[in-house]
Amino acid sequence: MEPTADQLKELYRVCVMASNLLQPINVVRFDERVKRIFVLVGETIEIEIYPNGRSVV
C-alpha cells in the first residue's frame, strides 16, 4: 500500500512549512494499517495526514 496523491501533496506542504520555520523533520512514517502519514516536526509538533489529504496537528 502506498500513500495517496493527496497525502503526498499535503506531506510536501508540511515539509516546506517546517523548513521555512527552520524546524527539523525528525520522523515521517506511513502506517499501512490506518493508511495515515505521521510526521514529527521538532520535539513536539505531531502531524497526522489522512488519506483524503487533510492534516491534523
Buried (B, 14 or more C-beta within 10 A) or exposed (E): EEBBEBBBEBBEEBBEEBEEEEBEBEEBEBEEEEBBBBBBBEEEBEBBBBEEBEBEE
